Amino acid sequence: MGRPIPAPSSTRISEPSLSQVPTCTEVAITNCVDESLNRSYGESVKESLQKLRYYSFIVTDPHLPGHPIVYASEGFLHMTGYLPEEVMGRNPRLLQGPDTDRRSVLQIRDAICEEKPCHVVLLNYTKQGWPFRIVFHMAPIFSQADGQLLHFVGAQRPLADCLSKRVWHCEASLLGLHKGPSAFLGPKSCTDSINSCLKGHQLSDSCLNYQHSGQRKKKLKVASAILQLVVHELVTSNKLMSDEALCGRCSSEKVETALCSSLTLALTRIQQSFVISDAKLPGMPVAYASDMFLHLTGYQKHEVIGRSCKFLHGQDTDACAVEQIRDAIRDDRACTVRILNYRKNGSPFWNLLHVAPVRDHTAKVVYYVGVQLHLGFPLGEGFLVSGNATPAMLQLGAVGAVKVAVRSLQGRGLCRSSS
């Protein structure tokens, strides 16, 4: 293949700008692009992909308008001549030009619609308008939790021998890796699909006449190996995040079922705003929340159970009050504090909080009960809440009722049997 000739600017296909993407503002789509990977793989995924920065690959999000690029490796930017801000949020078709094979483009589009891998030889153009041919491998990434489509990965390998020594060294090790175990793409597809795609589709003769068979096969293997490495990093990150979420849900369910039905029934009769935290579990997660607590804070039951009560804290919550509560819990004693808490909608409210330990029949602390009273105005001495009952009387009454309900259950009756 001879020296590439720059394509005339008048014949270049126009590229859609961010203003043509059907979104409200450029800021909005930028935020969506930035959060695309974090939402599916966690905040550390970009560090994982940085290990593969010398290879040329991109990650696109089919759920965002225009199916834009949400990650581009250094190798891709070096090969195409673009800066990161010039490709992020844009569709990969910005690389297409007047001589790009439309059949190859349609093959890629069909694979995207069918959520399956594909590979083609494609003529792309650099930012400066210089044409170059690549072996392009693409594969979908599916969620490890529910099998839903997350992203597409596109790996490129230029057919022209214009790579740096560093990249050549990296690709030499890839050829050995390509023969090893494949990385799973997800429940709906795996790398075997890529291999079958390689065997089932033949590249057009016009695209291959200028390359020797041995060189072509080597570049195909390299591109496929790059794809597998990227897919492996994304799938591993998604699986870790899914496992953490599942573990969190299991902990929440474990906390919620720790209270037997008879105890739960007894607690529903207490008409106060209160929560019960499990002292036996790390972080003391909430095991029970009364209906009045949910009404006061605006949360729903599933949003509270299994979480530490610190989710009520906000930017103006007094750290001294929080430390006072921690000291009381550490010493297994009761305390009362006036603390600024926040509802689900972000609105603050002053809370007269009474925290007290709850012991079982062996005198061991098994729970902590926190009783809340909403203070609409500064608390004065002798402030009455209902009838002749002072806040202290109401809170002590609620704590006493919880203690009676817990201690009335003998031994293992406190929890459901593990069998």
N, C-alpha and C positions, 0 to 999 in steps of 0.2 A: 504493500500500500504506500503510495507516495505521500509527499508532504501535504498536510491538510491545508485547505484554502479557506480563508474567512468567508462566511456567507454574507452576501450583500445585505445591509441593514434594511433595505426596502423589501426584501423577500422574506425576512424573518417573520414567523408567526407571532402575532401580538399576544402578550402574556397578561393574564388578569391581575390587576393590582388588588391590594387589600380593600380598597374602596368599592370594588366590584363584588366582593363577597357579601352575601346577604346577612350581615350582622348589624347590630345597632351602632357600634362605634369600633374604631380600631383598637381602642384600649380594651374593650370587652373581649375581642378575639385574641388579643395578646395574652390576657389573663387566662383564657381558656386553653391556649397553647401551652402556657407555662404549667398549668395544673394537670394537663392531660396525662403525663407519665406518672406524676406523683399520686394521682387518684387511683391508678390501677396497680402500681408497683411499689409505692412508698417513696419517701424523699431521698433515699440513698441509691436509687436506681441509676441516676446520672453518673455517680461515682463508679458504679459497676461497668457502665458502658464506656467510661473513659479508658478502661483497660484495653479497649478495642479501637481506640481513637485513630490509629494509623490505617485501619481498613476503611474502605469506602462503603457507607451504608446510611440509610435514612429510616426513620419511623414515621408513619403517617396515621392520622386519626380519621377513620371513616365516619365518625359520629359528629364531627364538626363540619360546618358549612364549607364546601369546596374541597373536602378531604385533604387538609393541609399537612405539611411537614411539621412535626412537633419535636423532632430531634434530627440533627445532621452531624455526622462524625467529622473530625478534622480531615480525614482522608478524602471524604466526599467534597468538602470545601476546597481542598487543595486541587483536586482533580477538575472541578468545575470553575474555579476562579471566583466564586461568590464569597461574600462575607456572611456570617451567621444571621444577622438582621435582614439580609436580603433574601433568605430562603425560608426562614421560620414563618409559619402561617400562610405559606403559599403552596399551591399545588405543584407536584413534580413536573407537570407539563411545561413549566418555564424552561426546561432543558430541551424541549422539542424545537425543531426547525423545519425548513422547507423540504429537506430530503429525508426526514424521519419517516420510516415505513409505517403507513397507517394500519396495515394488517397486524403488525406487532403491537401497536397501541390498542387496537381493538381486542387483541388476545389478553392484554393486561386488564382492560376494562371488564371483559367477561369473567376473568378469574376473580376480580374484586366482587362482582355481583354474585358469583357463586361461592365466595368465601373459600377459595382453594388456592394452592400454590401454583406458580407458573414460572417459566424461564423463557427468555427471548434474547436474541442479539439485536441491539437497538443503536441507532445513530442519534447521538445527542450533541448539543452545542454548549461550549463554555460561555461564560459571561461576555467574553470578547468576541464571540461569534465563530470560534473555531470548532469544526465538527470533529467528533471522535466516536469510535464504536466501542460498545461495552457488552459484556455478558451480564445480563440482568436477571437476578433471581429474586422472587417475591414470595412471601408466605404470610398467612394470617396468624395472629396470636389470639388464643381463646382463654377465657377466665378459667382458672383451676377450680373455682367454687361452683359456678353455674353453667359453664360452657358457652357463655355469651362472647361474641366477637369483641375484642378490645382494640387492636391495632393491626397494621400491616407493616412488615419489615421488607425493605428493598435493599439488596446487596449488589454492588456493581464491581466489575473487574474489567478495566480497559484492555482491549485486544492489542493495542499498540504497546510495545515494550518501552514504556517511559516512566517506570517506577523508580523510586529512590532505593538505595541500598538497604535502608532500614525496613522498607516495605517488603523488599525481596527476601530479607532474612525472616520476617514474620510469616510470609507466605510459604516459605520452605517448611516451616514447622507445621503449617496448616495441612499440608498434603498428608502428613502422617496422622494428624488428628482426624482427618476426614474418613480414615478407615476404621476409626474406633466407634464407640457407642454413640448413637444419635440422641439428640435432645428432643424430648417430647414437646410438641406445639400446644397440646391441650386435649381435652376430652374428645373434640370433634375431628382432630387431625393430628398427625405426627410427621416426623421427618421422613418416614417411609413414603409419604405422599409426594415429597419432593423427589425422592429417588425414582418412584414410578413415573413421575412427571418427566424426569430426565430421559427415561427409557421410552416413554410413550409419545414424545413429541420430537420431531426432527426439525432442525433449523433449516431455513431456506438456503438453497445452493448459492444464491446471489450474495448472501451474507458471509459465506464461508470460503469462497473460491480463493481468497487472498491469504488464507491461513493454512498451515500444515495441520494434518489431522492430530498429530501428537501434541502440538502446542495448544490446539483448540480444546482437547480433552483435559489438559492440565489446567487451563484457565476455567473451564467448567467446574472442575473439582474445587479449585480455590474459591470461586464465587459461592459454590454450595456450602463449603466449609465456613466461610465468613457468615453466611446466613444462619447456619446452625449455631455458631458461637453467640451471635446476637440474640437469637431466639432462646437459647439456653439461659442467658442472663435475665431476659425479661420474664420467662416462665418461672425461673427460680424465685425472682423477686415477687411475682404475683402469688406464688404458692406460699411463700413465707408470710405475706400480708394476709392471705386468706386463712392460713393456719392461726395467726394471731387473732384475727377477728372471730374465728370459730372458738378458740380458747376463751376469748372474752365472753362470748355468748354462753359457753358451757359453764363458766364461772358464775354468770348471772343466773342461769337456770339452777345451778347447784345451790346458790344462796337462797333463791326464791323457794325451792322445795325443801330447804332445811327446816322450815317451820311446819309442823304437822297441822292437819286441818282443824283439829280442835283448838289449838292455840290461835290460829288465824281467825277462827270464828269468835273467840273471846276478845281478840284485839279489835275487831270491827265494832264492838259495842262501846268502845271508848271514843266519845265524841270530842276529840281534841286533835290539833295538828301536831303530829309526832312521827318520828322515824325510829326504827330499831336497826342498829348496826351490829354485825356479827364480829365479836371480839376474837373469834378463833381463826379467822381468815386474814391473810395479809391485806393491809390497807383498810381493814374494817369496813367492808362494803355494806350497803343498805340491804337488809333482809326483809324489811316491811316498811311500807309508807301508808299512812292513813289517807282517807279520802279528803279530809280537810287540809292536809299538807299538800296534796296534789292541786287542790283548788287554790291554795295560797300562792304556790310557786308557779303554777301554769304548766307544770310538767305532766306527762302521762306515766303510768306505772312502769312500763317497760323502759322508760328513759331514766328511771331512778334506781330500780333494783340492780344490785351488783356494782354500783358506783360509790365512790367515797363522797361524803357530804361536802367536800370542798368544791364541788361543782356549783355551789351557791355563792362562792366567793367572787369578788370582782375587784376592779382596780382601786376602789376606795375602801375596801374592807380593812379594818384595823388589824395589823399584824400582831399587836399586843393581845388583842382579844383572842385571836387564833392560838397564840402561844399559851394563853391561860387555859384554853380548852385542852391543849395537848398535855400540859402539866398535870391537869386533873385526871386525864385518862391514864397517864403514866403511873400516877399514884393510886389508881383505882378509887377515886373519890368523886363526889358530885361538885358541880360548879354552875353558876349562873352568870351570864355575860349579856351585855347589850351590844349587838353586832350588826353591821350593815350587810345585808344579803341582797341577792339579785334574782329576779324571776327569769323564766325562760325567755321572755321577750326583751330582757335587758333592763327592765325598770327596777330601781332599787327600793328596798323597804327596810325599816328598822325592825330588828327581830330581838325580842327578849328570849334568849335561848337558855334552857336548863338542861344540862347533860348529867346523867346519873348512871352508874353501873347497875347491871341486873345479874344477880347470882342464881345459880341453880341450887338444888337441894343439898349439894355438897359444899356450898359457900364459895364455889369457883365462879369468877366473872365470865359469863358466856355472851352477854350482850351489853350494849350501851343504848340507852334510850335518850333521844333528844326531843324535847317538847318546845314548840315555837309559839310565841304570841306576837302578833303583828302590832307594832306600836305606831299609830297614826300620828302621834305627837309625843313630845318628850314626856317620859315617865315621871310622875310626881309621887311623893309618898302618900299612900292611901288610895292610889289610883284603882278604881273599881272597873272590872271587865264585865261581869255578869252578876246581877244581884249584889250580894254582900261578899262575893268571893274575890279576893285579891289575886293578882297574877301568880304569886308564890303558892297560894292555896290550890289554884287550878293545876299548876304544873306538878306539884307534889301529889295531887290526886291522880293525875294521869300516870305518873311514875309508879305509884302504889298499885294501880290497877294492872299495869304491865307486870310488875313483880309477882302479884298474886296469880296471874294467868300462867306465868312461867313456872313458878314453884309448885303449882297444883299438878303439874305433870311430873311423874316420878321417873327418875333415872333416864333411861334411853327413850322414854316416851316423849322427850323433848324433840327428838328428830325421827324421821322416818327410818325404818330398818333398811340397811344396805341390801338386804335380800330382796 
